Amino acid sequence: LNCFVAQDDEAALAAAKQSDERRAQGKALGPLDGIPVGLKEMILTTELPTTAGSAILRGYRPPYNATVWQRLQQQGAVLLGKLNQDEFAMGSSTETSMHGPCRNPWDPKRCAGGSSGGSAAAVAAGMCLGSLGTDTGGSVRQPAAFCGVVGLKPTYGRVSRFGVIAFASSLDQVGPIADDVSSCALLLEAIAGHDANDSTSLPAPVDSYTKRLQRDIKGLKVGVPPQLLEQCSADVRQVVEQAIATLRSQGAQLQEVTLPDADLCVATYYVLACAEASSNLSRYDGIRYGPRLGEAEGLQALYTRTRGELFGAEVKRRILLGAYVLSAGYYDAYYVRAQQVRRLLTQQLLQQLQQVDVIITPTTPSPAFLLGEKTGDPLSMYRSDVCTIGASLAGLPALSLNAGFCPQGLPIGVQLIGNPLAELTLLQTAYALEQQLALNNCPPLRR
């Protein structure tokens, strides 16, 4: 499946042995002590290389650990390795990785989603009990849906980004991926909380997610935006409607919500994300990190050859788009306008969430697509994020869980979107839905 791209088996076994000894002495560091996890290759670790799936960082060994990995370490979690991803998290299928594409454990001819495809596929295939991915426009939720697992994008600032390679800094968030809702809650509880090293980190207390999962959802107000359902395939609509009916049968109150400008999400996101990416990726010039090309030919050649030959096609496309929308004469027409639309979209989502507790949508417009199916059509690939981008632009928490299968046996996810810092409500709703659906989320390859 090509999920893991860097491993240190001896170190993992040694950490597991130490965990066994602690448990035998009744001194476990926490519920995650000894639990095998994987980390997306955007997350810095001193133990293993961190390349973000890019040749421009080939062989890079960070001098420090990301806060999220430090927090898992403090609980005794065992790092099995680093997980495959789209280059610099730019993609929706993990096909832009220098390590090659990641495959879906439900059907290896299909993609695992992106950009955190390795994180979702490894969990679905039973290679690790949990993983961390990053989500900028849906990169935790979309692969979670394609692979039939649970993925959560926290509220912007709920989880520290210190030590996480930047793609688009006003959007990036680290999120947990796990087999089920309770495991996802356990991981979130471990990594959430304020971090003085991250200026965007929120100083808000962390809920006891795992202790408060069980909740009677009778009376829970659930919003349904019909325009997002209309953009999805018939198979996806059917599964999402069944999930909505299941919530109604448990006493939830369903009501229609309107997101009148949801069609602007994809265009707004790609203007802003590309603009921030062009700025963030300017630091990769062959001087400070990774390999150098053209050094003997002078400084100009060093810059142009290193960036021109070591960045992949999708990354270069987004750098060019970002530089264009930030350039003189186009800044107001594109970047400023996109920021204004982002504010409008955020206001619309928050207005609807004043009337309901959660909003339920499809996670993706279709089940997992074939490898190579969309690589020649970037716009088609970008539109696969149509359901997830809204919560990212607004900085809201959102969770995807498997809600059923299409006739080909591929999982289909539903997305729950909540108010700021309402991760507990999302987890409780997802847990209630999960218990009622009682699906077999184990892919044939794992069985």
C-alpha positions, 0 to 999 in steps of 0.5 A: 500500500506504500503507507510508511516511508520511514521506519526505525524498527529497533527503536520502536521495539525498544520503546514497546519493551519499555512500555511493557516494563512500565505496565508490569510495574503499574506505572503506565504513562497513560492510556496511550502507553505502548500504543503503536502510532504513525505520523504524517511526514509533515510532522517533525521528529528527530528520530526519523527523516521529515521530507513532506513527501518532497525531493527538495527535503530528501534526507532532512533530519529535524533538530527538534520534535513537533509539539504533537509528537512530544505530547504523544511521547509523554504518554508512552506512544510508540512511533512505528514510522512516518506516513506517506502524503502528497508533496507539502500536503498539496493534493487530494490523492497522495499521488504527488509524493516523491515516494510514489502513490499510497494505495487504498486498502479497500481496493489497491487500484484506488487512491487513499485520498490526500493529502494524509493518505498514508495516515488513513490507509495505515489505520484502515489496514491495521498497520497502526492503531492511530495516526496524525495527519494535517488538514488544510482543506480536508486532508484528514477528513477526505482520506478518512472517508475514502479509507473508512476510518474516523478523522477529525480536523480540530478548531483552528488553534485547538492543536499546536502546529509547532514543528509542523511543516507549513503549507497555508498557515491560516488553514493548517491543522493537525488532526487524529485518525483512528478506527473508531470514534473513541480512539479518535477522542483519545488521540485528540485529548492527548494532543490538544491544548495550548502551546506557548511555542505556537502563536495561533494556539488557543489558551482554552481548557481541553475537555475529557472527550473520552469520559463524556462520549456517551450522550443521548442525542434526543433533541440534538439540532442537526442542520442539513444543507441540501446544496452540498448533497446535490453536488454528490453522486447518487451512492453518496447521497443515499448513504448520507440520507441513511445517516440522517434518518438514523440520527432522526430515529435517535431523536435528533431534530433535523432542519434544513440550513442554507449556505448560499455561497458554498459554491465559492468555497473551492475558488476562495480556498485555492486563491488563499492557500496558494498565496500562503504556500508561495510565501511559505515555500520560498524558504526552500532554496537549496541554501538551508535545507536538503540537497543543492543543485547547480551550486557550481554555476552560481547563486542564480543557478542554485536557486533555479535548478534546486527549486525547478528540479526538486519541487514537483509539478503540483507544488510548482503550479500552486507556487505560480498561482500564489505568486500571481494572485499576490502580484502588483495589479492582481492583489486586490482583484484576487487575494483581497477579494478572496479574503472578503469572501472568506469572511462572508462564508465564515459568517454564513456558517456561524449564522447557521450554527447558531440555529443548530448544534451540528451540520451534517454533510457528505465528506466527499462527492464520490467514493475513492477514485482510481489512481491516475483518474484525476491527475491530468485534470487539476480542477477536477481534483480540486473539486473533490474537496468541495464539501470539506473546504468550508469548515477549513476556511471558517476554522471550525471543527469537523469530523468524518466517519464511515456511514456506509458503502457503495455497491462496489464495496467502497466506504462513504463518509459523512461529515459533521461540522460544529461550532468553535471548540465544540469537538466534544459535541462532534465526537458525541454525535459521531459516537451515537451514529457509529453505535447505531450503524454498527458497520464492519469497517475492516477492509478485505485486505486486513481481514 
